[in-house]
Amino acid sequence: MSRGKKVQADWKEQVRKSGPLREVSPDTGVNGWSSPSGDVFSVRGAEYFSMKQKVPAGESLMKPLGMDWLRSSAKLDHLLARRDNRTMAALRRAQGEGRALKAFVFAVNL
């Protein structure tokens, strides 16, 4: 791995390894989160309308870095803007050092 890629991976690894839920194997892991292979999901392929058959999805475009479990009796807004958000704190640190300048963060609130 080149120096640039290793440095860029450091902040991502920090996010992946920290937090209330740990990353586990999709096959054998318990008490954590995982990202299953895209082949587990069936989608409409190029031949769907003629063959009426779905195909395995394949590799995903993005991979999750982490999972947080938040519980509150009140509505939680603007989670990525909070100063205590571990993902954004790690990204801001890396960007302050001139790294991860083109990072993309997508948060899903379930």
Distance bins in CASP14 RR format, pairs under 12 A and 6 or more apart:
PFRMAT RR
TARGET T0000
AUTHOR 0000-0000-0000
RMODE 2
METHOD distances of the structure
MODEL  1
1 7 0 0 0 0 1 0 0 0 0 0 0
1 8 0 0 0 0 1 0 0 0 0 0 0
1 9 1 0 0 1 0 0 0 0 0 0 0
1 10 0 0 0 0 0 1 0 0 0 0 0
1 13 0 0 0 0 0 1 0 0 0 0 0
2 8 0 0 0 0 1 0 0 0 0 0 0
2 9 0 0 0 0 0 1 0 0 0 0 0
3 9 0 0 0 0 0 1 0 0 0 0 0
3 10 0 0 0 0 0 1 0 0 0 0 0
3 99 0 0 0 0 0 1 0 0 0 0 0
4 10 0 0 0 0 1 0 0 0 0 0 0
4 11 0 0 0 0 0 1 0 0 0 0 0
4 94 0 0 0 0 0 1 0 0 0 0 0
4 97 0 0 0 0 0 1 0 0 0 0 0
4 98 0 0 0 0 0 1 0 0 0 0 0
4 99 1 0 0 1 0 0 0 0 0 0 0
4 100 0 0 0 0 0 1 0 0 0 0 0
4 101 0 0 0 0 0 1 0 0 0 0 0
5 12 0 0 0 0 0 1 0 0 0 0 0
5 13 0 0 0 0 0 1 0 0 0 0 0
5 99 0 0 0 0 0 1 0 0 0 0 0
5 100 0 0 0 0 0 1 0 0 0 0 0
6 12 0 0 0 0 0 1 0 0 0 0 0
6 13 0 0 0 0 1 0 0 0 0 0 0
6 99 0 0 0 0 0 1 0 0 0 0 0
7 13 0 0 0 0 0 1 0 0 0 0 0
7 14 0 0 0 0 0 1 0 0 0 0 0
7 93 0 0 0 0 0 1 0 0 0 0 0
7 94 0 0 0 0 1 0 0 0 0 0 0
7 95 0 0 0 0 0 1 0 0 0 0 0
7 97 0 0 0 0 1 0 0 0 0 0 0
7 98 0 0 0 0 1 0 0 0 0 0 0
7 99 1 0 1 0 0 0 0 0 0 0 0
7 100 0 0 0 0 1 0 0 0 0 0 0
7 101 0 0 0 0 0 1 0 0 0 0 0
8 14 0 0 0 0 0 1 0 0 0 0 0
8 90 0 0 0 0 0 1 0 0 0 0 0
8 91 0 0 0 0 0 1 0 0 0 0 0
8 94 1 0 0 1 0 0 0 0 0 0 0
8 95 0 0 0 0 0 1 0 0 0 0 0
8 97 0 0 0 0 0 1 0 0 0 0 0
8 98 0 0 0 0 0 1 0 0 0 0 0
8 99 1 0 1 0 0 0 0 0 0 0 0
8 100 1 0 1 0 0 0 0 0 0 0 0
8 101 0 0 0 0 1 0 0 0 0 0 0
8 102 0 0 0 0 1 0 0 0 0 0 0
8 103 0 0 0 0 1 0 0 0 0 0 0
9 15 0 0 0 0 0 1 0 0 0 0 0
9 16 0 0 0 0 1 0 0 0 0 0 0
9 17 0 0 0 0 0 1 0 0 0 0 0
9 65 0 0 0 0 0 1 0 0 0 0 0
9 90 0 0 0 0 0 1 0 0 0 0 0
9 94 0 0 0 0 0 1 0 0 0 0 0
9 99 0 0 0 0 1 0 0 0 0 0 0
9 100 0 0 0 0 1 0 0 0 0 0 0
9 103 0 0 0 0 0 1 0 0 0 0 0
10 16 0 0 0 0 0 1 0 0 0 0 0
10 17 0 0 0 0 0 1 0 0 0 0 0
10 90 0 0 0 0 1 0 0 0 0 0 0
10 91 0 0 0 0 0 1 0 0 0 0 0
10 93 0 0 0 0 1 0 0 0 0 0 0
10 94 1 0 0 1 0 0 0 0 0 0 0
10 97 0 0 0 0 1 0 0 0 0 0 0
10 99 1 0 0 1 0 0 0 0 0 0 0
10 100 0 0 0 0 1 0 0 0 0 0 0
11 17 0 0 0 0 0 1 0 0 0 0 0
11 18 0 0 0 0 0 1 0 0 0 0 0
11 65 0 0 0 0 1 0 0 0 0 0 0
11 86 0 0 0 0 0 1 0 0 0 0 0
11 87 0 0 0 0 1 0 0 0 0 0 0
11 88 0 0 0 0 0 1 0 0 0 0 0
11 89 0 0 0 0 1 0 0 0 0 0 0
11 90 1 0 1 0 0 0 0 0 0 0 0
11 91 1 0 0 1 0 0 0 0 0 0 0
11 92 0 0 0 0 1 0 0 0 0 0 0
11 93 1 0 0 1 0 0 0 0 0 0 0
11 94 1 1 0 0 0 0 0 0 0 0 0
11 95 0 0 0 0 1 0 0 0 0 0 0
11 96 0 0 0 0 0 1 0 0 0 0 0
11 97 0 0 0 0 1 0 0 0 0 0 0
11 98 0 0 0 0 0 1 0 0 0 0 0
11 99 1 0 0 1 0 0 0 0 0 0 0
11 100 1 0 1 0 0 0 0 0 0 0 0
11 101 0 0 0 0 0 1 0 0 0 0 0
11 103 0 0 0 0 1 0 0 0 0 0 0
11 105 0 0 0 0 0 1 0 0 0 0 0
12 18 0 0 0 0 0 1 0 0 0 0 0
12 23 0 0 0 0 0 1 0 0 0 0 0
12 63 0 0 0 0 1 0 0 0 0 0 0
12 64 0 0 0 0 0 1 0 0 0 0 0
12 65 1 0 1 0 0 0 0 0 0 0 0
12 66 0 0 0 0 1 0 0 0 0 0 0
12 87 0 0 0 0 1 0 0 0 0 0 0
12 90 1 0 0 1 0 0 0 0 0 0 0
12 91 0 0 0 0 1 0 0 0 0 0 0
12 94 0 0 0 0 1 0 0 0 0 0 0
12 99 0 0 0 0 0 1 0 0 0 0 0
12 100 0 0 0 0 1 0 0 0 0 0 0
12 103 0 0 0 0 1 0 0 0 0 0 0
12 104 0 0 0 0 0 1 0 0 0 0 0
12 105 0 0 0 0 0 1 0 0 0 0 0
13 23 0 0 0 0 0 1 0 0 0 0 0
13 65 0 0 0 0 1 0 0 0 0 0 0
13 66 0 0 0 0 0 1 0 0 0 0 0
13 90 0 0 0 0 1 0 0 0 0 0 0
13 94 0 0 0 0 0 1 0 0 0 0 0
13 100 0 0 0 0 0 1 0 0 0 0 0
14 65 0 0 0 0 1 0 0 0 0 0 0
14 66 0 0 0 0 0 1 0 0 0 0 0
14 86 0 0 0 0 1 0 0 0 0 0 0
14 87 0 0 0 0 1 0 0 0 0 0 0
14 89 0 0 0 0 1 0 0 0 0 0 0
14 90 1 0 1 0 0 0 0 0 0 0 0
14 91 0 0 0 0 1 0 0 0 0 0 0
14 92 0 0 0 0 0 1 0 0 0 0 0
14 93 0 0 0 0 1 0 0 0 0 0 0
14 94 0 0 0 0 1 0 0 0 0 0 0
14 99 0 0 0 0 0 1 0 0 0 0 0
14 100 0 0 0 0 0 1 0 0 0 0 0
15 23 0 0 0 0 0 1 0 0 0 0 0
15 63 0 0 0 0 0 1 0 0 0 0 0
15 64 0 0 0 0 1 0 0 0 0 0 0
15 65 1 0 1 0 0 0 0 0 0 0 0
15 66 1 0 1 0 0 0 0 0 0 0 0
15 67 0 0 0 0 0 1 0 0 0 0 0
15 68 0 0 0 0 0 1 0 0 0 0 0
15 85 0 0 0 0 0 1 0 0 0 0 0
15 86 1 0 0 1 0 0 0 0 0 0 0
15 87 1 0 1 0 0 0 0 0 0 0 0
15 88 0 0 0 0 1 0 0 0 0 0 0
15 89 0 0 0 0 1 0 0 0 0 0 0
15 90 1 0 1 0 0 0 0 0 0 0 0
15 91 0 0 0 0 1 0 0 0 0 0 0
15 92 0 0 0 0 0 1 0 0 0 0 0
15 93 0 0 0 0 0 1 0 0 0 0 0
15 94 0 0 0 0 0 1 0 0 0 0 0
15 100 0 0 0 0 0 1 0 0 0 0 0
15 103 0 0 0 0 0 1 0 0 0 0 0
15 105 0 0 0 0 1 0 0 0 0 0 0
15 107 0 0 0 0 0 1 0 0 0 0 0
16 22 0 0 0 0 1 0 0 0 0 0 0
16 23 1 0 1 0 0 0 0 0 0 0 0
16 24 0 0 0 0 0 1 0 0 0 0 0
16 33 0 0 0 0 0 1 0 0 0 0 0
16 34 0 0 0 0 0 1 0 0 0 0 0
16 35 0 0 0 0 0 1 0 0 0 0 0
16 63 0 0 0 0 1 0 0 0 0 0 0
16 64 0 0 0 0 1 0 0 0 0 0 0
16 65 1 0 1 0 0 0 0 0 0 0 0
16 66 1 0 1 0 0 0 0 0 0 0 0
16 67 0 0 0 0 1 0 0 0 0 0 0
16 86 0 0 0 0 0 1 0 0 0 0 0
16 87 0 0 0 0 1 0 0 0 0 0 0
16 90 0 0 0 0 1 0 0 0 0 0 0
17 23 1 0 0 1 0 0 0 0 0 0 0
17 65 0 0 0 0 0 1 0 0 0 0 0
17 66 0 0 0 0 1 0 0 0 0 0 0
17 86 0 0 0 0 0 1 0 0 0 0 0
17 90 0 0 0 0 0 1 0 0 0 0 0
18 65 0 0 0 0 0 1 0 0 0 0 0
18 66 0 0 0 0 1 0 0 0 0 0 0
18 67 0 0 0 0 0 1 0 0 0 0 0
18 68 0 0 0 0 1 0 0 0 0 0 0
18 85 0 0 0 0 0 1 0 0 0 0 0
18 86 1 0 1 0 0 0 0 0 0 0 0
18 87 0 0 0 0 1 0 0 0 0 0 0
18 89 0 0 0 0 1 0 0 0 0 0 0
18 90 0 0 0 0 1 0 0 0 0 0 0
19 32 0 0 0 0 0 1 0 0 0 0 0
19 33 0 0 0 0 0 1 0 0 0 0 0
19 65 0 0 0 0 0 1 0 0 0 0 0
19 66 1 0 0 1 0 0 0 0 0 0 0
19 67 0 0 0 0 1 0 0 0 0 0 0
19 68 1 0 0 1 0 0 0 0 0 0 0
19 69 0 0 0 0 1 0 0 0 0 0 0
19 70 0 0 0 0 0 1 0 0 0 0 0
19 84 0 0 0 0 0 1 0 0 0 0 0
19 85 0 0 0 0 0 1 0 0 0 0 0
19 86 1 0 0 1 0 0 0 0 0 0 0
19 87 0 0 0 0 1 0 0 0 0 0 0
19 89 0 0 0 0 0 1 0 0 0 0 0
19 90 0 0 0 0 0 1 0 0 0 0 0
20 31 0 0 0 0 0 1 0 0 0 0 0
20 32 0 0 0 0 1 0 0 0 0 0 0
20 33 0 0 0 0 0 1 0 0 0 0 0
20 66 0 0 0 0 0 1 0 0 0 0 0
20 67 0 0 0 0 1 0 0 0 0 0 0
20 68 1 0 0 1 0 0 0 0 0 0 0
20 69 1 0 1 0 0 0 0 0 0 0 0
20 70 0 0 0 0 1 0 0 0 0 0 0
20 71 0 0 0 0 0 1 0 0 0 0 0
20 86 0 0 0 0 1 0 0 0 0 0 0
21 29 0 0 0 0 0 1 0 0 0 0 0
21 30 0 0 0 0 0 1 0 0 0 0 0
21 31 0 0 0 0 1 0 0 0 0 0 0
21 32 1 0 1 0 0 0 0 0 0 0 0
21 33 1 0 1 0 0 0 0 0 0 0 0
21 34 0 0 0 0 0 1 0 0 0 0 0
21 64 0 0 0 0 0 1 0 0 0 0 0
21 66 1 0 0 1 0 0 0 0 0 0 0
21 67 1 0 1 0 0 0 0 0 0 0 0
21 68 1 0 0 1 0 0 0 0 0 0 0
21 69 1 0 1 0 0 0 0 0 0 0 0
21 70 0 0 0 0 0 1 0 0 0 0 0
21 86 0 0 0 0 0 1 0 0 0 0 0
22 29 0 0 0 0 1 0 0 0 0 0 0
22 30 0 0 0 0 0 1 0 0 0 0 0
22 31 1 0 0 1 0 0 0 0 0 0 0
22 32 1 0 1 0 0 0 0 0 0 0 0
22 33 1 0 0 1 0 0 0 0 0 0 0
22 34 0 0 0 0 1 0 0 0 0 0 0
22 66 0 0 0 0 1 0 0 0 0 0 0
22 67 0 0 0 0 1 0 0 0 0 0 0
22 68 0 0 0 0 0 1 0 0 0 0 0
22 69 0 0 0 0 0 1 0 0 0 0 0
23 29 0 0 0 0 1 0 0 0 0 0 0
23 31 0 0 0 0 0 1 0 0 0 0 0
23 32 1 0 0 1 0 0 0 0 0 0 0
23 33 1 0 0 1 0 0 0 0 0 0 0
23 34 1 0 0 1 0 0 0 0 0 0 0
23 35 0 0 0 0 1 0 0 0 0 0 0
23 63 0 0 0 0 0 1 0 0 0 0 0
23 64 0 0 0 0 1 0 0 0 0 0 0
23 65 0 0 0 0 1 0 0 0 0 0 0
23 66 1 0 0 1 0 0 0 0 0 0 0
23 67 0 0 0 0 1 0 0 0 0 0 0
24 30 1 0 0 1 0 0 0 0 0 0 0
24 31 1 0 0 1 0 0 0 0 0 0 0
24 32 1 0 1 0 0 0 0 0 0 0 0
24 33 1 0 0 1 0 0 0 0 0 0 0
24 34 1 0 1 0 0 0 0 0 0 0 0
24 35 0 0 0 0 0 1 0 0 0 0 0
24 36 0 0 0 0 0 1 0 0 0 0 0
24 66 0 0 0 0 0 1 0 0 0 0 0
24 67 0 0 0 0 0 1 0 0 0 0 0
25 31 0 0 0 0 0 1 0 0 0 0 0
25 32 0 0 0 0 1 0 0 0 0 0 0
25 33 0 0 0 0 0 1 0 0 0 0 0
25 34 1 0 0 1 0 0 0 0 0 0 0
25 35 0 0 0 0 0 1 0 0 0 0 0
25 36 0 0 0 0 0 1 0 0 0 0 0
25 37 0 0 0 0 0 1 0 0 0 0 0
26 32 0 0 0 0 0 1 0 0 0 0 0
26 33 0 0 0 0 1 0 0 0 0 0 0
26 34 1 0 1 0 0 0 0 0 0 0 0
26 35 1 0 0 1 0 0 0 0 0 0 0
26 36 1 0 1 0 0 0 0 0 0 0 0
26 37 1 0 0 1 0 0 0 0 0 0 0
26 38 0 0 0 0 0 1 0 0 0 0 0
26 39 0 0 0 0 0 1 0 0 0 0 0
26 40 0 0 0 0 1 0 0 0 0 0 0
26 64 0 0 0 0 0 1 0 0 0 0 0
27 34 0 0 0 0 1 0 0 0 0 0 0
27 36 0 0 0 0 1 0 0 0 0 0 0
27 37 0 0 0 0 1 0 0 0 0 0 0
27 40 0 0 0 0 0 1 0 0 0 0 0
28 34 0 0 0 0 1 0 0 0 0 0 0
29 36 0 0 0 0 0 1 0 0 0 0 0
31 67 0 0 0 0 0 1 0 0 0 0 0
31 69 0 0 0 0 0 1 0 0 0 0 0
32 66 0 0 0 0 0 1 0 0 0 0 0
32 67 1 0 0 1 0 0 0 0 0 0 0
32 68 0 0 0 0 0 1 0 0 0 0 0
32 69 0 0 0 0 1 0 0 0 0 0 0
33 63 0 0 0 0 0 1 0 0 0 0 0
33 64 1 0 0 1 0 0 0 0 0 0 0
33 65 0 0 0 0 0 1 0 0 0 0 0
33 66 1 0 0 1 0 0 0 0 0 0 0
33 67 1 1 0 0 0 0 0 0 0 0 0
33 68 0 0 0 0 1 0 0 0 0 0 0
33 69 0 0 0 0 1 0 0 0 0 0 0
34 40 0 0 0 0 0 1 0 0 0 0 0
34 63 0 0 0 0 0 1 0 0 0 0 0
34 64 0 0 0 0 1 0 0 0 0 0 0
34 66 0 0 0 0 0 1 0 0 0 0 0
34 67 0 0 0 0 1 0 0 0 0 0 0
35 41 0 0 0 0 0 1 0 0 0 0 0
35 59 0 0 0 0 0 1 0 0 0 0 0
35 60 1 0 0 1 0 0 0 0 0 0 0
35 62 0 0 0 0 1 0 0 0 0 0 0
35 63 1 0 1 0 0 0 0 0 0 0 0
35 64 1 0 1 0 0 0 0 0 0 0 0
35 65 0 0 0 0 1 0 0 0 0 0 0
35 66 0 0 0 0 1 0 0 0 0 0 0
35 67 0 0 0 0 1 0 0 0 0 0 0
36 56 0 0 0 0 0 1 0 0 0 0 0
36 57 0 0 0 0 0 1 0 0 0 0 0
36 58 0 0 0 0 0 1 0 0 0 0 0
36 59 0 0 0 0 0 1 0 0 0 0 0
36 60 0 0 0 0 1 0 0 0 0 0 0
36 63 0 0 0 0 0 1 0 0 0 0 0
36 64 0 0 0 0 0 1 0 0 0 0 0
37 56 0 0 0 0 1 0 0 0 0 0 0
37 57 0 0 0 0 1 0 0 0 0 0 0
37 58 1 0 0 1 0 0 0 0 0 0 0
37 59 0 0 0 0 1 0 0 0 0 0 0
37 60 0 0 0 0 1 0 0 0 0 0 0
37 63 0 0 0 0 0 1 0 0 0 0 0
38 55 0 0 0 0 0 1 0 0 0 0 0
38 56 1 0 0 1 0 0 0 0 0 0 0
38 57 1 0 1 0 0 0 0 0 0 0 0
38 58 1 0 1 0 0 0 0 0 0 0 0
38 59 1 0 0 1 0 0 0 0 0 0 0
38 60 1 0 1 0 0 0 0 0 0 0 0
38 61 0 0 0 0 0 1 0 0 0 0 0
38 62 0 0 0 0 0 1 0 0 0 0 0
38 63 0 0 0 0 0 1 0 0 0 0 0
39 54 0 0 0 0 0 1 0 0 0 0 0
39 55 0 0 0 0 1 0 0 0 0 0 0
39 56 1 0 1 0 0 0 0 0 0 0 0
39 57 1 0 0 1 0 0 0 0 0 0 0
39 58 1 0 1 0 0 0 0 0 0 0 0
39 59 0 0 0 0 1 0 0 0 0 0 0
39 60 0 0 0 0 0 1 0 0 0 0 0
40 56 1 0 0 1 0 0 0 0 0 0 0
40 57 1 0 0 1 0 0 0 0 0 0 0
40 58 0 0 0 0 1 0 0 0 0 0 0
40 59 0 0 0 0 0 1 0 0 0 0 0
40 60 0 0 0 0 0 1 0 0 0 0 0
41 54 0 0 0 0 1 0 0 0 0 0 0
41 55 0 0 0 0 0 1 0 0 0 0 0
41 56 1 0 0 1 0 0 0 0 0 0 0
41 57 1 0 1 0 0 0 0 0 0 0 0
41 58 0 0 0 0 1 0 0 0 0 0 0
41 59 0 0 0 0 0 1 0 0 0 0 0
41 60 0 0 0 0 1 0 0 0 0 0 0
42 48 0 0 0 0 0 1 0 0 0 0 0
42 53 0 0 0 0 1 0 0 0 0 0 0
42 54 1 1 0 0 0 0 0 0 0 0 0
42 55 1 0 0 1 0 0 0 0 0 0 0
42 56 1 0 0 1 0 0 0 0 0 0 0
42 57 1 0 0 1 0 0 0 0 0 0 0
42 58 0 0 0 0 0 1 0 0 0 0 0
43 53 0 0 0 0 0 1 0 0 0 0 0
43 54 1 0 1 0 0 0 0 0 0 0 0
43 55 1 0 0 1 0 0 0 0 0 0 0
43 56 1 0 0 1 0 0 0 0 0 0 0
43 57 1 0 1 0 0 0 0 0 0 0 0
43 58 0 0 0 0 1 0 0 0 0 0 0
43 60 0 0 0 0 0 1 0 0 0 0 0
44 50 0 0 0 0 0 1 0 0 0 0 0
44 51 0 0 0 0 0 1 0 0 0 0 0
44 52 0 0 0 0 1 0 0 0 0 0 0
44 53 0 0 0 0 1 0 0 0 0 0 0
44 54 1 0 1 0 0 0 0 0 0 0 0
44 55 1 0 0 1 0 0 0 0 0 0 0
44 56 0 0 0 0 0 1 0 0 0 0 0
44 57 0 0 0 0 0 1 0 0 0 0 0
45 51 0 0 0 0 1 0 0 0 0 0 0
45 52 0 0 0 0 0 1 0 0 0 0 0
45 53 0 0 0 0 1 0 0 0 0 0 0
45 54 1 0 0 1 0 0 0 0 0 0 0
45 55 1 0 1 0 0 0 0 0 0 0 0
45 56 0 0 0 0 1 0 0 0 0 0 0
45 57 0 0 0 0 1 0 0 0 0 0 0
45 58 0 0 0 0 0 1 0 0 0 0 0
46 53 0 0 0 0 0 1 0 0 0 0 0
46 54 0 0 0 0 0 1 0 0 0 0 0
46 55 0 0 0 0 1 0 0 0 0 0 0
47 53 1 0 0 1 0 0 0 0 0 0 0
47 54 0 0 0 0 0 1 0 0 0 0 0
47 55 0 0 0 0 1 0 0 0 0 0 0
48 54 1 0 0 1 0 0 0 0 0 0 0
48 55 1 0 0 1 0 0 0 0 0 0 0
61 104 0 0 0 0 0 1 0 0 0 0 0
61 106 0 0 0 0 0 1 0 0 0 0 0
62 103 0 0 0 0 0 1 0 0 0 0 0
62 104 0 0 0 0 1 0 0 0 0 0 0
62 105 0 0 0 0 0 1 0 0 0 0 0
62 106 1 0 0 1 0 0 0 0 0 0 0
62 108 0 0 0 0 0 1 0 0 0 0 0
63 104 0 0 0 0 0 1 0 0 0 0 0
63 106 0 0 0 0 0 1 0 0 0 0 0
64 87 0 0 0 0 0 1 0 0 0 0 0
64 105 0 0 0 0 0 1 0 0 0 0 0
64 106 0 0 0 0 1 0 0 0 0 0 0
64 107 0 0 0 0 0 1 0 0 0 0 0
64 108 0 0 0 0 1 0 0 0 0 0 0
65 86 0 0 0 0 0 1 0 0 0 0 0
65 87 1 0 0 1 0 0 0 0 0 0 0
65 88 0 0 0 0 0 1 0 0 0 0 0
65 90 0 0 0 0 1 0 0 0 0 0 0
65 91 0 0 0 0 1 0 0 0 0 0 0
65 100 0 0 0 0 0 1 0 0 0 0 0
65 103 0 0 0 0 0 1 0 0 0 0 0
65 104 0 0 0 0 0 1 0 0 0 0 0
65 105 0 0 0 0 1 0 0 0 0 0 0
65 106 0 0 0 0 1 0 0 0 0 0 0
65 107 0 0 0 0 0 1 0 0 0 0 0
66 85 0 0 0 0 0 1 0 0 0 0 0
66 86 0 0 0 0 1 0 0 0 0 0 0
66 87 1 0 0 1 0 0 0 0 0 0 0
66 90 0 0 0 0 0 1 0 0 0 0 0
66 105 0 0 0 0 0 1 0 0 0 0 0
66 106 0 0 0 0 0 1 0 0 0 0 0
66 107 0 0 0 0 0 1 0 0 0 0 0
66 108 0 0 0 0 0 1 0 0 0 0 0
67 86 0 0 0 0 0 1 0 0 0 0 0
67 87 0 0 0 0 0 1 0 0 0 0 0
67 107 0 0 0 0 0 1 0 0 0 0 0
67 108 0 0 0 0 1 0 0 0 0 0 0
67 110 0 0 0 0 0 1 0 0 0 0 0
68 76 0 0 0 0 0 1 0 0 0 0 0
68 79 0 0 0 0 1 0 0 0 0 0 0
68 80 0 0 0 0 0 1 0 0 0 0 0
68 82 0 0 0 0 0 1 0 0 0 0 0
68 84 0 0 0 0 0 1 0 0 0 0 0
68 85 0 0 0 0 1 0 0 0 0 0 0
68 86 1 0 0 1 0 0 0 0 0 0 0
68 87 0 0 0 0 1 0 0 0 0 0 0
68 88 0 0 0 0 0 1 0 0 0 0 0
68 107 0 0 0 0 1 0 0 0 0 0 0
68 108 0 0 0 0 0 1 0 0 0 0 0
68 109 0 0 0 0 0 1 0 0 0 0 0
68 110 0 0 0 0 0 1 0 0 0 0 0
69 110 0 0 0 0 0 1 0 0 0 0 0
70 76 1 0 0 1 0 0 0 0 0 0 0
70 77 0 0 0 0 0 1 0 0 0 0 0
70 79 1 0 0 1 0 0 0 0 0 0 0
70 82 0 0 0 0 0 1 0 0 0 0 0
70 84 0 0 0 0 0 1 0 0 0 0 0
70 85 0 0 0 0 0 1 0 0 0 0 0
70 86 0 0 0 0 0 1 0 0 0 0 0
70 107 0 0 0 0 0 1 0 0 0 0 0
70 109 0 0 0 0 1 0 0 0 0 0 0
70 110 0 0 0 0 0 1 0 0 0 0 0
72 79 0 0 0 0 0 1 0 0 0 0 0
72 109 0 0 0 0 0 1 0 0 0 0 0
75 109 0 0 0 0 0 1 0 0 0 0 0
76 82 0 0 0 0 1 0 0 0 0 0 0
76 84 0 0 0 0 0 1 0 0 0 0 0
76 85 0 0 0 0 0 1 0 0 0 0 0
76 107 0 0 0 0 0 1 0 0 0 0 0
76 109 1 0 0 1 0 0 0 0 0 0 0
76 110 0 0 0 0 0 1 0 0 0 0 0
77 107 0 0 0 0 0 1 0 0 0 0 0
77 109 0 0 0 0 1 0 0 0 0 0 0
78 85 0 0 0 0 1 0 0 0 0 0 0
78 88 0 0 0 0 0 1 0 0 0 0 0
78 107 0 0 0 0 0 1 0 0 0 0 0
78 109 0 0 0 0 0 1 0 0 0 0 0
79 85 1 0 0 1 0 0 0 0 0 0 0
79 86 0 0 0 0 0 1 0 0 0 0 0
79 87 0 0 0 0 1 0 0 0 0 0 0
79 88 0 0 0 0 1 0 0 0 0 0 0
79 105 0 0 0 0 0 1 0 0 0 0 0
79 107 1 0 0 1 0 0 0 0 0 0 0
79 108 0 0 0 0 0 1 0 0 0 0 0
79 109 1 0 0 1 0 0 0 0 0 0 0
79 110 0 0 0 0 0 1 0 0 0 0 0
80 86 0 0 0 0 0 1 0 0 0 0 0
80 87 1 0 0 1 0 0 0 0 0 0 0
80 88 1 0 1 0 0 0 0 0 0 0 0
80 89 0 0 0 0 0 1 0 0 0 0 0
80 91 0 0 0 0 1 0 0 0 0 0 0
80 92 0 0 0 0 0 1 0 0 0 0 0
80 105 1 0 0 1 0 0 0 0 0 0 0
80 106 0 0 0 0 1 0 0 0 0 0 0
80 107 1 0 1 0 0 0 0 0 0 0 0
80 108 0 0 0 0 0 1 0 0 0 0 0
80 109 0 0 0 0 1 0 0 0 0 0 0
81 87 0 0 0 0 0 1 0 0 0 0 0
81 88 1 0 0 1 0 0 0 0 0 0 0
81 89 0 0 0 0 0 1 0 0 0 0 0
81 92 0 0 0 0 0 1 0 0 0 0 0
81 105 0 0 0 0 0 1 0 0 0 0 0
81 107 0 0 0 0 0 1 0 0 0 0 0
82 88 1 0 0 1 0 0 0 0 0 0 0
82 89 0 0 0 0 1 0 0 0 0 0 0
82 107 0 0 0 0 0 1 0 0 0 0 0
83 89 1 0 0 1 0 0 0 0 0 0 0
83 92 0 0 0 0 1 0 0 0 0 0 0
85 91 0 0 0 0 1 0 0 0 0 0 0
85 92 0 0 0 0 1 0 0 0 0 0 0
85 105 0 0 0 0 1 0 0 0 0 0 0
85 107 0 0 0 0 1 0 0 0 0 0 0
86 92 0 0 0 0 0 1 0 0 0 0 0
86 93 0 0 0 0 0 1 0 0 0 0 0
86 105 0 0 0 0 0 1 0 0 0 0 0
87 93 0 0 0 0 0 1 0 0 0 0 0
87 94 0 0 0 0 0 1 0 0 0 0 0
87 100 0 0 0 0 0 1 0 0 0 0 0
87 103 0 0 0 0 0 1 0 0 0 0 0
87 104 0 0 0 0 0 1 0 0 0 0 0
87 105 1 0 0 1 0 0 0 0 0 0 0
87 106 0 0 0 0 0 1 0 0 0 0 0
87 107 1 0 0 1 0 0 0 0 0 0 0
88 94 0 0 0 0 0 1 0 0 0 0 0
88 95 0 0 0 0 0 1 0 0 0 0 0
88 100 0 0 0 0 0 1 0 0 0 0 0
88 103 0 0 0 0 0 1 0 0 0 0 0
88 105 1 0 0 1 0 0 0 0 0 0 0
88 107 0 0 0 0 1 0 0 0 0 0 0
89 95 0 0 0 0 0 1 0 0 0 0 0
89 96 0 0 0 0 0 1 0 0 0 0 0
89 105 0 0 0 0 0 1 0 0 0 0 0
90 96 0 0 0 0 0 1 0 0 0 0 0
90 97 0 0 0 0 0 1 0 0 0 0 0
90 99 0 0 0 0 0 1 0 0 0 0 0
90 100 0 0 0 0 1 0 0 0 0 0 0
90 103 0 0 0 0 1 0 0 0 0 0 0
90 105 0 0 0 0 0 1 0 0 0 0 0
91 97 0 0 0 0 0 1 0 0 0 0 0
91 98 0 0 0 0 0 1 0 0 0 0 0
91 99 0 0 0 0 1 0 0 0 0 0 0
91 100 1 0 1 0 0 0 0 0 0 0 0
91 101 0 0 0 0 0 1 0 0 0 0 0
91 102 0 0 0 0 0 1 0 0 0 0 0
91 103 1 0 1 0 0 0 0 0 0 0 0
91 104 0 0 0 0 1 0 0 0 0 0 0
91 105 1 0 0 1 0 0 0 0 0 0 0
91 107 0 0 0 0 0 1 0 0 0 0 0
92 98 0 0 0 0 0 1 0 0 0 0 0
92 99 0 0 0 0 0 1 0 0 0 0 0
92 100 0 0 0 0 1 0 0 0 0 0 0
92 101 0 0 0 0 0 1 0 0 0 0 0
92 103 0 0 0 0 0 1 0 0 0 0 0
92 105 0 0 0 0 0 1 0 0 0 0 0
93 99 0 0 0 0 1 0 0 0 0 0 0
93 100 0 0 0 0 1 0 0 0 0 0 0
93 103 0 0 0 0 0 1 0 0 0 0 0
94 100 1 0 1 0 0 0 0 0 0 0 0
94 101 0 0 0 0 1 0 0 0 0 0 0
94 102 0 0 0 0 0 1 0 0 0 0 0
94 103 1 0 0 1 0 0 0 0 0 0 0
94 105 0 0 0 0 0 1 0 0 0 0 0
95 101 1 0 0 1 0 0 0 0 0 0 0
95 102 0 0 0 0 1 0 0 0 0 0 0
95 103 1 0 0 1 0 0 0 0 0 0 0
95 105 0 0 0 0 0 1 0 0 0 0 0
96 103 0 0 0 0 0 1 0 0 0 0 0
END
